[in-house]
Amino acid sequence: MWKLLSFTLLAALSTPAAVLAQDDGLDLSGLLQDEDAEAETLAPVQTQNSEVAVTASAGVVRVLDKLTGDHVDLTLQSGETGGLGFLQVTLNECRYPVENPAGDAFISLEIRYRTDAEPVFLGWMIASSPALNAMDHQRYDVWALRCITS
């Protein structure tokens, strides 16, 4: 009973207003026009000021072996490589916001598995948003943690 009721309600909510108006013989086009006009008169959303980022000499990344449960925090200098098991992580660059050094880190990484010619990950990871550009690997996880600022 609840499944049928929720399906009917979901179908009614997902149906465009113009289609519903045609079915019932009601004219809702005026309502839609008023809604569009109201949306145009709203103030634009203010965007956040762009932050200036500074390059740090080192950064910290966390590596997890999902099979064994081993994990390590690697403190790497720019250009240095470290690893766990079959994974080799090279830190290319670490940047952080000038106004809030502890607030975020943007780390450029090259990650290789065993001796494969192609890296399994090549790009930037963001400490505050690890899922934004995550490494997709069946055995290992890697997260950007922070830049070393001093």
N, C-alpha and C positions, 0 to 999 in steps of 0.2 A: 504494500500500500504506500509506504513512504517513498520507495524507489519511483513508483509511478507518479506520485505527487511532485517529487523533486525534479523528475525529468520534464514534466509538463511545465513547471515553473521555470526551469532552465531554458526550455525551448521558447517560452514566451519572452523571457528577458533577452535572449540572444537574437530575436527576430527584429529587424529594423522597424522603426516607427512608421515609415511610409507603407510598408507591407501590412502592418496591423491596421492602419487607417483605411486601406483599401478593403480589407476583409470586413471591417465593421461599418463601412460607409461613413466614417468620420474624417473630417479634414484637419489633419494635424500639421499641415505645412507651415502655418503661421507660427506654431510653437517652435518648430525647427529653425525658422528664420530668426525668431527672437533669441533663441539660444546661441546662434552663430553671431548675431550682432553683439550680444553680451560678452562673448568670448573675445571679440575684437577690441572692446573697450577696456578690458582688464589691463592693468599695468604689466609690462614685461617682467619676467623673473630676472633678478639681479644675478649676475655671474660672479663667481669668486675671483678675486684678483689673482693673476698668475704669480706663482712663487718663483723666486730665483733659487736655483739649485747649485750647490758647490760640489766639486769632485773631492772625494776622500781618498786617502792612500790605501785603505783596507776596508774589508767588510766581513760580516759574519753570516754564514748560511747554515741551516740545519739539514742534515741528511738522515733519512730513516730507511732502514732495510725492513720492509714489511714482512718478509719471510722469517727472519731471525729475531726481529724486535730490537736489533742494535740501532743506536742512533749516535750521532756525533755533531757537535757544533764546530764548524770549520772557520777559523779566523784566517783569512787569506789576504795577502797583499795584491795589488793590481798586477795581473799577469801570472800569479802563482796558481799552482794546481794542487788540490788535495782530494782525498777520496775516502770511500767506505766500500769494502768488498770489491765488486767489479765496476763500480761507478767512479769516474774521474770528473771533478768539478774544477773549472778554471774561471776565476773571477777576472773579468775584463775591466769593469769600471764600477764604482759605487758612488752614487750621488745622494745628497740629502738637502732638504730645504734650509736656507740660511736662517730664517726666522724661527725655526723649530727643529733643531738638529736631532733631537730624540724622538720627534714625532713620526718620521717616516724614513724609508730608505728605498732607493731605486737601484737595483743591482743588475748589471749586464753579465750574463753567465753563458758559458759554453760547457755542456755536459755530455760526456761520452760514456758509453757502456762497452766494457771490454776493449777490444781493439777495432771496433766498427769504424769504417771510414766516415760515415755520416754521424753527426752528433744527434743524440736523442732530444736535446733541447739547445736552442741558440736564440737568445733574446733577453729581454728585460723582465725581471720579477719585481713586484712592489710589495714591500713588507706589510703595509696596511690592507692590501687586497690580494691575498695569496691565490685566490681562485681566478683572478682576472687573466692571468697568463701562466697557468700551471704546467708543469712537466707531466706528460701522460706516459707513465711507465708501469708495467705490471708488478715490478718488485720494489722500486725505490720511489720515495717522495723527497722533494727538495723545497725548502722555503727560504726566502730572504728574511733575515732578522733585523740587521742594523748595519750602519756604517760606523767605522772607528774614526771619530772626529779629532782625537788628540794624539 
